[in-house]
């Protein structure tokens, strides 16, 4: 018989049952059936993606992609992402996978989803069974499955995945854009939040991603649920800040249905250098459907990207080369601006000698070539920052170089909507404009108010002018590092 499960207003799921008989499919019989009593008792050897899901996906392939808020920077590679599992957002899901396929190849998606229904027996659920998606078979990476099973002491929990839209909704897109990819689906029970178990899960994910460059961590999550416009926007403001500075953010800022998955994502990204967040799109059910303004679900489609090469060495080398060339030039170097593009990203180069500032130039957006921009900013900071005398050759032995990689800016709804030490700030308004790097707050243990006062004074305004509504504040997620000019790492 065929049972139809109505799971939500967005999507329905079909599950074919044949009593206690085994449903035969085109898939090869899985060797784990003989080993795991949970699988031996389960009446299927695969899961079937619902026709409704496949139809919604196929339709989205033929529609125009939503315009992105931010683009994946050149020379950066996505290693993880967040994506909705609501079919209502099919056009945005399609755009997420389209751009991901343009950016990189993926061999295996490690998908962590909340367990939406009261089925399954484990806090963390895994299953080695393949999925049927419109006559295509999506296999589970058996090597990854064995590793999670052995490391975490997990048996297969096959019932947990039956009709689970947190996994199922994404599979047609994976088949379309990554036809050779395998998956490693993981479900986790949202309440209570077991950080001890999630930490163990994080450790295994990190080990796998360190060992296998073809793995991609995908967090299947929707964000604010069941509220009106004001509460949804307030929750999404906090969630956006979390995503922008995820390695250092507070998990309690999030409003989403997959806190456990986000915890694993955060732990994994903390082991990576220079993670930059790219939010391709943010939307919600009201914006998409125009209906039910009292019951809104919101969505973030984001990538977490890292440089494809050792960007720390490359940028530091570009800075040193540029400054040394300035000393060799016959005439003193003059200020020469960078040829800005429409890119969202930026860079800043700052020189210090001990605790003394010796020059700083920031191109806070419009940078598409980081090495060229680093060389330009270094030359201008060393020789043409009017606040300080030009750097002398005999200073180089004591000089430190700080390089900040600046992400896309976001206008702030409130002056306090940022994280000191992780966001740079731009203040703009009547009589003044100034940009200040995140590192200044970190190095001086500044509070939010301290940092706002500092950037306001830098603009030549009264310290608390930032409180006035006529002043615009924009935050920029920022990663930075420091090197000694002569070569050894300073920080």
Residue pairs with C-beta under 8 A, 6 or more apart in sequence:
1 17
1 18
2 14
2 15
2 16
2 17
3 14
3 15
3 16
3 17
4 12
4 13
4 14
5 12
5 13
5 14
5 15
5 163
6 12
7 13
7 116
7 117
7 163
7 165
8 86
8 165
10 86
10 87
10 88
11 50
11 52
11 53
11 56
11 86
11 87
11 165
11 169
12 50
12 52
13 50
13 52
13 53
13 163
13 165
13 168
14 48
14 50
14 51
14 52
14 163
15 48
15 162
15 163
16 23
16 48
17 43
18 43
19 43
20 43
21 43
22 43
22 44
22 45
23 43
23 44
23 45
23 46
24 45
25 45
25 46
25 130
25 132
26 132
26 135
26 137
27 45
27 46
27 130
27 132
27 137
27 139
29 45
30 39
30 45
30 128
30 129
30 130
32 39
32 128
32 142
32 145
32 156
33 39
33 40
33 45
34 40
36 155
36 156
37 155
38 121
38 155
38 156
38 157
38 158
39 128
39 129
39 156
39 158
42 129
42 156
42 158
42 159
44 129
44 158
45 129
46 129
46 130
46 131
46 132
46 137
47 129
47 130
47 131
47 132
47 161
47 162
47 168
48 131
48 132
49 131
49 132
49 133
49 134
49 168
49 171
49 172
50 163
50 168
52 87
53 87
53 165
53 168
53 169
53 171
53 172
54 133
54 134
54 172
56 87
56 90
57 87
57 90
57 93
57 94
57 172
57 173
57 176
58 172
59 90
60 90
60 91
60 93
60 94
61 94
61 176
63 91
63 94
65 91
65 94
65 95
65 98
66 91
66 92
66 95
66 281
66 283
68 95
68 99
68 280
68 281
69 279
69 280
69 281
69 282
69 408
70 278
70 279
70 280
70 344
70 408
71 99
71 278
71 343
71 344
72 78
72 99
72 103
72 278
72 303
72 305
73 276
73 278
73 305
73 343
73 344
73 345
73 368
74 368
74 369
75 307
75 308
75 309
75 311
75 370
76 276
76 305
76 306
76 307
76 308
77 103
77 104
77 305
77 306
77 307
77 308
78 100
78 103
78 104
78 216
78 278
78 303
78 304
78 305
79 209
79 216
79 217
79 272
79 304
79 305
79 306
80 216
80 217
80 218
80 219
80 265
80 268
80 269
80 303
80 304
81 96
81 100
81 216
81 217
81 218
81 219
81 301
81 302
81 303
81 304
82 218
82 219
82 221
82 243
82 262
82 265
82 300
82 301
82 302
83 93
83 96
83 97
83 170
83 218
83 219
83 220
83 221
83 301
84 92
84 93
84 169
84 220
84 221
84 222
84 299
84 301
85 113
85 165
85 166
85 167
85 169
85 170
85 220
85 221
85 222
86 165
86 169
86 222
86 285
86 297
86 299
87 165
87 169
88 285
88 288
88 289
88 297
89 283
89 285
89 288
89 299
92 281
92 283
92 299
92 301
93 169
93 170
93 173
93 301
94 173
95 280
95 281
95 301
96 173
96 280
96 281
96 301
97 173
97 174
97 176
97 177
97 178
98 177
99 280
99 303
100 106
100 177
100 216
100 303
101 177
101 178
103 303
104 216
105 178
105 214
106 178
106 181
106 214
106 215
106 216
107 180
107 181
107 182
107 212
107 214
107 215
108 141
108 144
108 181
108 182
108 183
108 184
108 212
108 214
108 215
108 216
109 170
109 174
109 178
109 181
109 182
109 183
109 184
109 215
109 216
109 218
110 144
110 183
110 184
110 186
110 205
110 208
110 209
110 215
110 216
110 217
110 218
111 166
111 167
111 170
111 183
111 184
111 185
111 186
111 218
111 220
112 186
112 187
112 188
112 217
112 218
112 219
112 220
112 258
112 260
112 261
112 264
112 265
113 164
113 166
113 167
113 185
113 186
113 187
113 188
113 220
113 221
113 258
113 261
114 166
114 187
114 188
114 189
114 190
114 220
114 221
114 257
114 258
114 260
114 261
115 125
115 160
115 164
115 166
115 187
115 188
115 189
115 190
116 164
116 165
116 166
117 163
117 164
119 159
119 160
119 162
120 157
120 159
120 160
120 161
120 187
121 157
121 159
121 160
122 154
122 155
122 157
122 160
122 189
123 188
123 189
123 194
123 197
124 152
124 154
124 186
124 187
124 188
124 189
124 197
124 201
125 154
125 157
125 160
125 161
125 186
125 187
125 188
126 145
126 148
126 149
126 154
126 156
126 157
126 184
126 185
126 186
126 187
127 140
127 156
127 157
127 158
127 160
127 161
127 185
128 140
128 142
128 145
128 156
129 140
129 156
129 158
129 161
130 137
130 138
130 139
130 140
131 137
131 138
131 167
131 168
131 171
131 183
132 138
133 171
133 172
133 175
134 172
134 175
136 175
136 179
138 171
138 174
138 175
138 181
138 182
138 183
139 182
139 183
140 182
140 183
140 184
140 185
141 182
141 183
141 184
144 182
144 184
144 208
144 215
145 184
147 204
147 207
147 208
148 154
148 184
148 186
148 201
148 204
149 155
149 156
151 200
151 203
151 204
152 197
152 200
152 201
152 204
157 187
160 187
161 167
161 185
161 187
164 187
166 187
166 220
166 258
167 183
167 185
167 187
167 220
169 220
170 218
170 220
171 183
174 181
174 183
186 201
188 198
188 201
188 258
188 260
188 261
189 260
190 257
190 258
190 259
190 260
193 259
193 260
193 263
194 260
195 263
198 260
198 263
198 264
198 267
199 267
201 264
202 263
202 264
202 267
202 268
203 267
205 217
205 264
205 267
205 268
206 267
206 268
206 271
208 215
209 215
209 217
209 268
210 271
217 264
217 265
217 268
219 258
219 261
219 262
219 264
219 265
220 258
220 261
221 256
221 257
221 258
221 261
221 262
222 256
222 257
222 258
222 297
222 298
222 299
223 235
223 236
223 239
223 254
223 255
223 256
223 257
223 297
223 298
223 299
223 300
224 231
224 232
224 235
224 236
224 239
224 255
224 256
224 284
224 296
224 297
224 298
225 257
225 296
225 297
226 295
226 296
226 297
227 235
227 294
227 295
227 296
228 293
228 294
228 296
229 286
229 293
229 296
232 284
232 296
232 298
233 413
235 255
235 298
236 255
236 282
236 284
236 298
236 300
237 413
237 414
237 417
238 253
238 254
238 255
239 253
239 254
239 255
239 256
239 298
239 300
240 279
240 282
240 300
240 410
241 249
241 253
241 417
241 418
241 419
242 249
242 250
242 251
242 253
242 254
242 262
243 249
243 277
243 279
243 300
243 302
244 277
244 279
244 407
244 410
244 422
244 423
244 475
244 477
245 277
245 419
245 422
245 423
245 477
246 265
246 266
246 269
246 275
246 277
246 304
247 266
247 269
247 270
247 272
247 275
248 419
248 421
248 422
249 266
249 419
249 422
251 259
251 262
251 263
251 266
254 262
256 262
265 304
269 275
269 304
272 306
273 306
273 312
273 479
274 306
274 307
274 311
274 312
274 405
274 479
274 481
275 304
275 305
275 306
275 479
276 304
276 305
276 306
276 345
276 405
276 407
276 477
276 479
277 302
277 303
277 304
277 305
277 407
277 477
278 302
278 303
278 304
278 305
278 407
278 408
279 300
279 301
279 302
279 408
280 301
280 302
280 303
281 299
281 300
281 301
282 298
282 299
282 300
282 301
283 298
283 299
284 296
284 297
284 298
284 299
285 291
285 292
285 295
285 296
285 297
285 298
286 292
286 293
286 296
311 370
311 405
312 403
312 481
312 483
314 370
314 371
315 347
315 370
315 371
315 374
315 403
316 401
316 403
316 483
318 371
318 372
318 374
318 375
318 378
319 349
319 374
319 375
319 378
319 401
319 403
320 401
320 485
321 375
322 374
322 375
322 376
322 378
322 379
322 382
323 378
323 379
323 382
323 391
323 396
323 485
325 379
326 333
326 379
326 382
326 383
327 393
332 383
332 390
333 379
333 382
333 383
333 384
334 384
335 380
335 384
336 376
336 379
336 380
337 376
337 380
338 363
338 366
338 367
338 372
338 373
338 376
338 377
340 363
340 365
340 366
340 367
341 366
341 367
341 368
342 366
343 365
343 366
343 367
343 368
344 365
344 407
344 408
344 409
345 365
345 367
345 368
345 370
345 405
345 406
345 407
345 408
346 362
346 363
346 364
346 365
346 366
346 367
346 373
346 406
346 476
347 362
347 363
347 367
347 370
347 373
347 374
347 377
347 403
347 404
347 405
347 406
348 360
348 361
348 362
348 363
348 364
348 377
348 402
348 403
348 404
348 406
348 424
348 437
348 480
349 360
349 361
349 362
349 374
349 377
349 378
349 381
349 401
349 402
349 403
349 404
350 357
350 359
350 360
350 381
350 401
350 402
350 403
350 404
350 437
350 439
351 357
351 358
351 359
351 360
351 381
351 382
351 391
351 399
351 400
351 401
351 402
351 485
352 358
352 399
352 400
352 402
353 395
353 398
353 399
353 400
354 398
357 387
357 388
358 382
358 388
358 391
358 395
358 399
359 381
359 382
359 383
359 385
359 387
359 388
359 391
360 381
360 385
360 437
361 377
361 378
361 380
361 381
361 385
362 377
362 404
362 406
362 424
362 435
362 437
363 373
363 376
363 377
364 406
364 409
364 424
364 426
364 435
364 476
365 406
365 408
365 409
365 476
367 373
367 406
370 405
374 403
378 401
382 390
382 391
383 390
383 391
384 390
391 399
396 485
396 486
397 485
397 486
399 484
399 485
399 486
400 482
400 483
400 484
400 485
400 490
401 482
401 483
401 484
401 485
402 437
402 439
402 480
402 481
402 482
403 480
403 481
403 482
403 483
404 424
404 437
404 438
404 439
404 478
404 479
404 480
405 478
405 479
405 480
406 424
406 476
406 477
406 478
407 476
407 477
407 478
408 476
408 477
409 426
409 474
409 475
409 476
410 474
410 475
410 476
411 472
411 473
411 474
412 418
412 473
412 474
412 475
415 448
415 452
415 466
415 467
415 473
416 448
417 475
418 425
418 448
418 475
420 438
420 441
420 442
420 446
420 447
420 448
420 450
420 451
421 438
421 439
421 441
421 442
421 446
422 438
422 477
422 478
423 438
423 475
423 476
423 477
423 478
424 435
424 436
424 437
424 438
424 475
424 476
424 478
425 435
425 436
425 451
425 452
425 455
425 473
425 474
425 475
425 476
426 433
426 434
426 435
426 455
426 473
426 474
426 476
427 433
427 434
427 435
427 452
427 455
427 456
427 459
427 466
427 471
427 472
427 473
428 471
428 472
428 473
428 474
429 461
429 465
429 468
429 470
429 471
429 472
430 470
430 471
431 459
431 460
431 461
432 456
432 459
432 460
432 461
432 465
433 459
434 455
434 456
434 458
434 459
434 460
435 455
436 451
436 454
436 455
436 458
437 478
437 480
438 476
438 478
438 480
439 478
439 480
440 446
440 451
440 454
441 450
441 451
441 454
444 450
446 454
452 464
452 466
452 473
453 463
453 464
453 466
455 466
456 462
456 463
456 464
456 465
456 466
456 471
457 463
459 465
465 471
466 473
481 491
482 489
482 490
482 491
483 489
483 490
483 491
484 490
